[in-house]
Amino acid sequence: MATRSRIGLMLENGTIKHSYCHWDGYPTGVGKTLVEHYSNIEKVKELLTFGDMSFLAPNITPNGFHNFDNPEKDVTLFYNRDRGEMNDVDSVTTSMNEYISAKYSSGIDYLYLLKDGNWLLLNTYENTGWEPVKKYLSYTLTEGLTCSI
């Protein structure tokens, strides 16, 4: 079963441009990939130009042949570019209220938002409010100890 998410960017006028992501929406999946590979606002803008995606990966552009049946390792798989789907797969721009509304968050586990250079997440089931994604990530120290960031 998928862990669905939406990835959003707060624009200068306060609206949110966002796309759907079907797989691995957990903070340790999509959240970690966003923090580690999409901290540059220009890269996030590029990501969102492709619209909805099956899964998020560190890279946007493939080096060679890449499609839904034969995805290139570490390349994001988009519905339009890589699956040939054309209907209702573009990014949308809405108000913050619309972003978190039932229309966009129904069936969505996590909403992500790049705001002021920081990735935030909203767990739609626990309704704890917007929190930094880094709060949910951990890193491994020497000798196998784990420490929260």
N, C-alpha and C positions, 0 to 999 in steps of 0.2 A: 504494500500500500504506500502511496506517495505521501510525503510531508510537504504540503503546498505552501508557497510563500509569494509575496510580492516585493519587488525591489524598487525603491523610490528615491528620487533626488529632489530636494527642496530647491526650487528655483528662486531667483532674486525677488520675484513678486509674491512669494509666499505659497504659490501653488506647487503641487507635487506631480512630477512626471514619473510614471511607474509602469512596470511590466510584471507579468505573471511568470513564476518559475515552478515547475511541476515536482521535481524531485529534490530530496535531501534539504528541505528548508530549515532544518534544525540550526541552532547557533553554531554547532560544531561542523556543520556542512556548509550551507550557503553563507552563514554569518562569518565563518572563518575564512572562506574564499574571498568574501568582500573585503574584510579587514586586511588580508595579506596581499591581495592582487588588485583591488579596486579602490584604493584611497585617493587616486588622482581623479579629480572631477572631470577632466576631459575623457578619461577612459570610461567613466560611468556614463557620460553623455553618449559616447560611441556605443556602449553596450545597449543602452535604451533605444537607440535608433533601429535596432533589429527586432524589437518587440518581444513577445512572449517566447519562453524557452522551455525545453524539456528539462535541461539541467544546466547549471552554471559551472564553468571551469575557469582555470586561471587565464586562459587566452580567449580572445574573440575571433581572431582571424586564423584560419588553417594555413599550414605551409604547403599542403598538397590536397589530394582528393578527400572530401569530407562531406558526408550526408548522414541521414538518420540510420540507414542500414550499415554504414561503414564510417563511424565517427572517428576523427583523429583524436588521439590521446591528449588530454588537457585542453581541449577546445570546446567552448560552449556550443550546445546544440539548440538552434532556434527553430521554431515552428515554420516560419516563412522560408527563410534561406535554406534550411537543411531538410525540412519535411515537405516543402511545397504547399503548405497550408496558407490560404489567403484570407479567410474570413475571421474577423474579430481577433486578430493576433498582433495588432499594432500596440505600441505603448500608448497610454492615455495621459492626459494632464487634467488634474482635478484639484479641488480645494482639499485641505487636510481633512475636513469633515467627511467629504465624499470618499477619500482614501481609506478611512477607517470604517466607513459605512458597510452595511450588510451587502450592498451591491458588489463591492469589491472584496470584502473580507469573509464572505460566506464560504465556508469550506477551506479557508486559508488559516494555516496554523500560526504563521509568523509574518508580520509586516516589517520590512527593513527600510530605513530612511537615512540617506546621507545628508546631514545638516551641519553646517559650519565645520566641515572637514572631519566629522565624526560619524561613525555608523551607529545607529540606534536601532532597537528592535522593540516591537510590541507583540507580546504573546496574546493572541486573540482569545484564548481559552481561559487563561489565568487573570487577564485584565489587570496587570500590575502597573500599567503605564509604560511610557517609553523609557528604556534603559540602555546603557551602552552595551554594544555587542561584546566588547572586551571583558565585561563582567562575567560572561559565560564561558570564556575561553581559558584554557590552562596551558601551561608549557611544562616540559619535563626537564628537571635539573639533573645534574650528574647523580649517579647512584639510584636513578629511578624515582626520585622524589617528585611529587607534583605540587605546583604552586599556582594559585589563581593570580591572574594579572589584575 
